[in-house]
Amino acid sequence: MEYIRMYSTFTKKAFLRSAAYRFDVWSRLISNVIFLLMWGSIWMALYSGREEAEGVSLVVMLTYVAVSQFLNAVNGAGTPLWEIQEKVRTGDIAFELMKPFDVPLRYLFADFGSVSFYILTALIPLYTILFIFFDLELPTSWLVWLFFILSAFLGFLIRYCIELTFGLFTFWLIETGGIEDIFYFSVSLLSGSVIPLWFFPGWLQTIASYLPFQGIYFIPNAIFIEEIAGQEMFMSISIQLFWLIVCYLILRFLWNKATKKVIVQGG
Amino acid sequence: MLSFLSYIPLYFRLVGAGIRAQMQYRFAFIMRIVGMITAYAGTAVTMWVMLYEFKQLGQWNFYELLFLFAIAVVSWGFCIILFFHFRSLDTYIVNGTFDRFLVRPINPFFHFMAMKFDIGAAGQFIFSIFVFIWVSSVLDIHWQLANSIFLVFAIIGGVLIQGGLLVMISAIAFWTTKSERFYWVVMYPARNLTNYPLGIYPKVVQWFTAFVVPFGFVNYFPATVILKKDIPFFPDYIGYFTPLVGLVFFLIAYRLWMFGLNHYKSAGS
């Protein structure tokens, strides 16, 4: 209990801090709208006259795009990775490590604050308008909503663990350009964030189904448009839970190794 | 003020110093190049996966799409070398370090431009040259004198357009002390839009990218000329205007920057 109260202070602080940077919220929202426009147009052009592809209609596909961009915005609203890396480079991370809290948890709880501020003030209004004025489909049963929210939350945690793990390479390499780009590419393609897994060539689909990235976008998106339904929902959530545990353990392992090796540059 | 011609050797002097400084961090340099090639190859793979099921995106097949993308990448490579640091003008202004560009007897725009010469752009060139060679053989593009010269001028035009927008964005900092943010809000998504044929977007967007922020001239219009493709809403020859559009847009941007400079008040100490 004591623990939760301590970390939720970070959530509250981050929430209030976000309120002070309104320009940030606006700028993120504008780029989110541009990406919605881009991927919406691309999928309309790809379908161009086709009723359906792989059993998925255009309306359902556009809903997939909208949900995916929503989750993309949610996942991008926390502390950016480079900010943590900058702390490693400048050595400021040492001050955080000295304090009596767990750094990965502290950033996670702070992210809860800034993300919920962003969802409440920007994303909910934008996506309400989007779903009212465009021909998109909402889930019909509350159970689907429930599973979607749970799955999206698990996806958020998986993404957080993987991203921070990649960020940890800064402790060893200082310059992480190449590795980071591989990470961002894997996340954007293999997670199904822009192309659903069912449109992949068979072999790539197999690879993607053995990787954790599908848990970030593909599973919640597919639950929302009810491509994953019924019993399959339980199965998919279990896959996400499995990957969350694995990714968390890897993060913990590397975190312990990395913090023992803090190189304070110019210290 | 120096005459225009004497600026050229000066530019290479300043730039040479910058390159030597960057080569001190060889590992970082190589990592950046590897990273950039990976990122662009990633976009290319995404395009391939996208067209695996659908074959065409608004009448463009995978190789044509790749060609379109490579033109954008190559001109962006030159932009990184020449103008990319303009986006962080706000940092210089806020820290007060911008003043040093004003106390020397050379044009401040030139001085700021020559301050940095990012050779990390080698990644863009390696990627796009590879794509040009590959796609030219698949699509049977015959490179003759006429279309080669056109491509060179189109790339110069594209550099001027994107560089012009970077200069305009940086000029905002003279009034608001903010510029880097505007880059990420306006230019980064706009650059992503132009990775795909503009013909697939709503008409308003196409007009906007042709006549307001002329990003259509960076790669879409020139590519339609070289690949001899039909474009909806615009005349086929519109791509030939690319160098002119680039020149005019850049001159406007330069004027705006100099105008902003007159408004500039130092952050002081």
Interface residues (C-beta under 8 A of the other chain):
Chain A: F23 D24 S27 I30 S31 I34 F35 L37 M38 S41 I42 M44 A45 L46 Y47 S48 A53 E54 L173 I174 E175 T176 G177 G178 I179 E180 D181 I182 Y184 F185 S188 L189 V194 I195 F199 F200 P201 L204
Chain B: Y25 F27 A28 M31 R32 V34 G35 M36 T38 A39 G42 V45 T46 V49 M50 Y52 E53 F54 Q56 L57 G58 K178 R181 F182 W184 V185 V186 Y188 P189 A190 N192 L193 Y196 I200 Y201 P202 V205
